[in-house]
Amino acid sequence: MLQKLNPLDLSLLYTDDQKKLAVDLECELGELRERATIGGLLEVIRRYHQLGIYTADDDWCIQLFELEESANEEIPCLYENFGSDLIKLLYVTMEWIYDRLNDN
């Protein structure tokens, strides 16, 4: 399956989430566009959760688990989402993580 990756559009993230992401990527807000790569987003997600990412038909799928739990065990995931645009899926996942952190 081929997917043309869209450029990272940081306007898809709330301003507060952009600030948190800049802190997690250890950069200034003005440097975020250069630092917020797919790999960088995945690394940030891994700081907070175990993750599984796979494809099904034309969709990307992501599942998050608690850090202490192994995704290989029969443990239900905390979060699951899918979509055809990988970047948007990663952004929505980051927003969920940051929202969850704000609630704690």
BELJOKA-V531206 format. One record per backbone hydrogen bond with DSSP energy under -0.5 kcal/mol. NH is the residue of the N-H (numbers start at 1). CO is the residue of the C=O. E is the energy in kcal/mol with one decimal. If there is no record, write none. Layout:
BEGIN
<<NH:CO:E> <NH:CO:E>>
END
This chain:
BEGIN
<<5:3:-0.6> <9:7:-0.6> <10:8:-0.9> <12:9:-1.9> <13:10:-1.8> <18:14:-2.3> <19:15:-2.1> <20:16:-2.1> <21:17:-2.5> <22:18:-2.4> <23:19:-1.9> <24:20:-2.6> <25:21:-2.4> <26:23:-1.2> <27:22:-2.6> <31:28:-1.3> <32:29:-1.1> <34:31:-0.5> <35:31:-1.7> <36:32:-2.7> <37:35:-2.0> <41:37:-2.7> <42:38:-2.4> <43:39:-2.3> <44:40:-2.2> <45:41:-2.5> <46:42:-2.2> <47:43:-1.0> <47:44:-0.8> <48:44:-0.8> <48:45:-1.1> <49:45:-2.1> <50:65:-1.8> <52:63:-2.5> <54:61:-2.2> <56:59:-2.3> <59:56:-2.3> <60:83:-3.3> <61:54:-3.2> <62:81:-2.6> <63:52:-2.7> <64:79:-2.5> <65:50:-2.5> <69:66:-1.1> <73:70:-1.5> <75:73:-1.4> <78:64:-2.6> <79:64:-1.3> <81:62:-2.1> <83:60:-2.0> <86:84:-0.7> <89:85:-2.2> <90:86:-2.5> <91:87:-2.5> <92:88:-2.7> <93:89:-2.1> <94:90:-2.4> <95:91:-2.5> <96:92:-2.1> <97:93:-2.3> <98:94:-2.8> <99:95:-2.6> <100:96:-2.3> <101:97:-2.3> <102:98:-2.1> <103:99:-1.4> <104:100:-0.8> <104:101:-0.6>>
END
